[in-house]
Amino acid sequence: MYEITVARIRSSFINASRSEAAKLTLPRNFDSLDWDSLDFLGWRDGKMPLRGYLMLPGANGPVGIMLRAPEGGAKKNRAVLCELCRDIHSKDDVLLWVAKRAGQSGRNGNTVGTLICADFGCCRNVRVAPPVNDINPDPEAAVARQVEGLIARTAQFMDRVRGA
């Protein structure tokens, strides 16, 4: 992912008003992000913990969406799989993040949701190489497939928010 400025972040949201985008809190480590290891930028708002943000690079610059987490957090009685990274080894919580649809549909109250790691650690999760075995003789190729899948599934969710 390429480095993104604060102004570019605030102007990239397709499902947030200008005032909502102006109020967002950037990730604590924004100035030291390792942009080369990010396929998307995802974070929880430090001032509003039930709010999250997800940004994906696009042909015309980054595209961002604002998300909302459930009030009670994750249910602890069962494990669920993040739909973006599909990491089966992660011990992180997975939440049903919900986004208003872009445009008039979102202003009418329509939303879409998907299961995403609570801490948006998907970019880190897909880079964990599987053990070498008959199924995965080439761990680097497996990681490359996992990264491709993460990018594709994140783009599909963005398209659902966009209404495409």
Secondary structure, DSSP 8 states (H G I E B T S, - for coil): -----HHHHHH-BSSS-HHHHHH----TTGGG--GGG-SSEEEE-SSSTTEEEEEE--TTS-EEEEEE--TT---TTS----TTT--SS--S-EEEEEEE-SHHHHHTT-EEEEEEETT-THHHHTTS----SSS-S-HHHHHHHHHHHHHHHHHHHHHHHHT-
